[in-house]
Amino acid sequence: MFLHTRIKVRDLDRSIAFYSTHFHMVCRDRKTSPRGSQLAFMTMPGSPTELELAYLPWDPDFSLPEDIFHLAFRVEDMHEAVAAMRKVGVKITEEPSDRRGGGNMAFIEDPDGYEIELLSYAPGEYEALQKEIAAVR
């Protein structure tokens, strides 16, 4: 079972606030690893997968390779979500556009520059996707 994805962050509290505010994630646990990494495990109600945020004191100003990694989150109302994020200064890197089959997609950046894809679905499309995924299990 896929458990979590880890990303490096420059400011743990800022990243926890970003993912909590914009994606309703909850910090399930916070700890320091034996080698000194400061960790926060973010989760979404109903999802078994977590996002591990890691602040590495020995590498506080890391650089990200371009276009090698992104996270994707479902949003109910794309235009409302993008407007709310824009209002508080979230960087919108690709404005909402129509997806084939309905719904919308857009791209933003988190405070550390990680690309995040926002997806909204046409009525019934998300439920059909979940059935398809469940059938693979």
Buried (B, 14 or more C-beta within 10 A) or exposed (E): EEEEEEBBBBBBBBBBEBBEEBBEBEBEEBEEEEEEBBBBBBBBEEEEEBBBBBBBEEEEEEEBEEEEEEBEBBBEEBEEBBEBBEEEEBEBEEEBEEBEEEBBBBBBBBBBEBBBBBBBBEEEBBEEEEEEEEEEE
